[in-house]
Amino acid sequence: MSREHVGLLRRVSSLLRPVVGPRDEPPRAERDEDTTPNTTAELEPRLAHLESLVEGLQDAVDRQARRHDEEIDELRRSMHPEELARILSDDARRRGL
């Protein structure tokens, strides 16, 4: 896994951590019934927040994938024989060879 992917995963986990809550949370049966949402209306704001986080993650992954694709395309273009010959010729002229 590249450093960029590790950094992205860390950012996403730091965004999700406040939403998910602490890991040592008691099992659902032991929770106070007054604190658990009873209707879908109470869950909708949380769901909307999670959806926006997922959309942000999807956008970030898409941007990163596009950047990588562009870099790979540029490398492929520079490795074509015609382009490689042009680059070597320009370099030779600059060096006076």
C-alpha positions in Angstrom: 0.0 0.0 0.0 1.5 3.4 -1.0 2.0 6.3 1.4 -0.7 8.2 -0.3 -3.2 5.4 0.3 -2.2 5.1 4.0 -2.6 8.9 4.4 -6.0 8.8 2.8 -7.1 5.9 5.0 -5.9 7.8 8.1 -7.8 10.9 7.1 -11.0 8.9 6.5 -10.7 7.0 9.8 -10.2 10.3 11.7 -13.4 11.6 10.0 -15.4 8.5 10.8 -14.1 8.0 14.4 -16.4 10.7 16.0 -19.4 9.2 14.1 -18.8 5.6 15.1 -18.1 6.3 18.8 -15.8 4.7 21.2 -14.9 1.0 20.8 -15.7 0.1 24.4 -19.3 1.0 24.0 -21.6 -1.5 25.9 -23.7 -4.0 23.9 -27.0 -2.7 22.6 -29.0 -4.7 25.2 -27.2 -3.0 28.1 -27.7 0.6 26.8 -30.2 2.9 28.3 -33.4 2.7 26.1 -33.8 6.5 26.3 -30.5 7.1 24.4 -31.2 4.8 21.5 -33.1 6.2 18.5 -36.7 5.0 18.3 -37.7 6.3 14.9 -36.3 6.6 11.5 -36.6 10.3 11.8 -34.0 10.2 14.6 -31.6 8.2 12.4 -32.0 10.3 9.2 -29.5 13.1 10.3 -26.9 10.5 11.2 -27.4 8.7 7.9 -27.2 11.9 6.0 -23.9 12.7 7.7 -22.5 9.3 6.9 -23.6 9.6 3.3 -21.8 12.9 3.0 -18.7 11.3 4.4 -18.9 8.4 2.0 -19.4 10.8 -0.9 -16.4 12.8 0.1 -14.3 9.7 0.3 -15.5 8.6 -3.1 -14.6 12.0 -4.5 -11.1 11.9 -3.0 -10.5 8.3 -4.3 -11.7 9.4 -7.8 -9.4 12.4 -7.8 -6.5 10.3 -6.7 -7.2 7.6 -9.4 -7.5 10.3 -12.1 -4.1 11.8 -11.0 -2.5 8.3 -11.2 -4.0 7.6 -14.6 -2.7 10.9 -15.9 0.8 10.2 -14.6 0.7 6.7 -16.1 -0.5 8.1 -19.5 2.3 10.7 -19.4 4.9 8.0 -18.7 3.5 5.9 -21.6 3.7 8.8 -24.0 7.2 9.6 -23.0 8.2 6.0 -23.7 7.0 5.9 -27.3 9.9 5.4 -29.7 9.2 8.7 -31.5 8.9 10.7 -28.3 12.0 9.0 -26.8 14.0 9.8 -30.0 12.9 13.4 -29.9 13.9 13.8 -26.2 17.3 12.2 -26.8 17.9 14.4 -29.9 17.0 17.5 -27.9 19.3 16.5 -25.1 22.2 15.8 -27.5 21.7 19.2 -29.1 21.8 20.9 -25.7 25.0 19.1 -24.8 26.5 19.9 -28.2 27.0 16.3 -29.2 
